[in-house]
């Protein structure tokens, strides 16, 4: 894939019609990036949550690759970057960089996010974008019960 192909990917607000594709990307990405993390929700529950809550009620963005469809998603909740997932075949191609740039544009005073401690690639990615780890937990505060890290970015 050329860099022009990635540049041609449109970042846009998700519509209700995107919910199934968003859920598919989320499920594939989670399985590939976090194989040791036990999900507390079934695939059907994830699909319903994305359809009924995430897409209609959150600031949800998608990476739309035209004929390839939705290949990434980002969810913002004020200064919280609550989700950023890419289809495994589209990782390492600059889409995550574009999503983070968009998040910083949408929240210029700063951002915070959580990622699991086992997700070393995410740590490197966010640190490369100026995020700093400010808190580590034992996971008792998340539904996966997985130790996590809170990152912050301040301009």
Buried (B, 14 or more C-beta within 10 A) or exposed (E): EEEEEBEEBEBEEBEEEBBEBBBBBBBBBBEBBBEEBEBEEEEEEBBBBBBEEBBEEBBBBBBBBEEBBBBBBBBBEEBBBBBBBBBBEBBEBEBBEBBBEBBBEBBEEEBBBBBBBBBEEBBEBBEEBBBEBEEEBEBEEBEBEBBBBBBBBEE
